[in-house]
């Protein structure tokens, strides 16, 4: 392992290289900058290209915040936010959101209207949709654990009507299709660049990132892809090189397409929740970690619909 000196301005921040070749993913500065502090639990960042902003959720405060990449200003994007969690984009660039309080997946259209796409499966309320991603065919895939209904901290306490934690797909008719209920607490979700693999993180018993083979709207061949430690993986993203970026308690852990740990971006917070790529070339990595939003310039870039 080759370990670089921690950034002098943020002594608790550093990048650790476990595979020498992973250096090519980073710029020479290796600076991790704190963009905003003041969240109760920061989650679900997404880059909105048309506005050149990062939007992220602050779940317990029931709000969304934004960071303007041009002006460096931050502010309130939506309040209340229906206890929003994960955010992503559809093929038309509309923001899609996993909401705890309405137990729904919603879409924000170009007029700013927030429309529920789905909130039930087989006439039963969803648990509390957590994270989501859009496939190139327009289908939306999302995870549905029970964190938002376990108490009144991140939503409204309620029982699970479905009775299990699932992963679902919304098709072109807005019908909800069950993809799997094999994972204890499915959380982060992402596709490989060729969409032949689906990655799902389990913040439950195993603490693994699982991979599945994808054929159309079906998955098979469940495997353990990686086991981030310390803590358990939450949000995950895939870069243009096929590497999987996963949140963990010590920051962001980066795994090769084969599941080998190649680098870590350490963040001085208790836990890191999620991340996204943003900026004109999608080569700025934004990290929601506990009470703050962080930014690090990368040489690699992210996917468009993430």
Secondary structure as UniProt FT lines:
FT   STRAND          2..3
FT   TURN            11..12
FT   STRAND          14..17
FT   HELIX           20..25
FT   STRAND          32..37
FT   STRAND          42..48
FT   TURN            49..52
FT   STRAND          53..58
FT   HELIX           59..61
FT   STRAND          63..68
FT   TURN            69..71
FT   STRAND          74..79
FT   STRAND          84..89
FT   TURN            91..92
FT   STRAND          95..99
FT   TURN            100..103
FT   STRAND          104..108
FT   TURN            110..111
FT   STRAND          114..118
FT   STRAND          120..121
FT   TURN            122..123
FT   STRAND          124..125
FT   STRAND          132..134
FT   TURN            136..137
FT   STRAND          140..144
FT   HELIX           147..149
FT   STRAND          166..170
FT   TURN            172..173
FT   STRAND          176..180
FT   TURN            184..185
FT   STRAND          186..191
FT   TURN            193..194
FT   STRAND          197..202
FT   STRAND          209..215
FT   TURN            216..217
FT   STRAND          218..226
FT   STRAND          236..239
FT   TURN            240..241
FT   STRAND          244..248
FT   TURN            249..250
FT   STRAND          251..255
FT   TURN            257..258
FT   STRAND          261..266
FT   STRAND          274..278
FT   TURN            280..281
FT   STRAND          284..289
FT   TURN            290..291
FT   STRAND          292..298
//
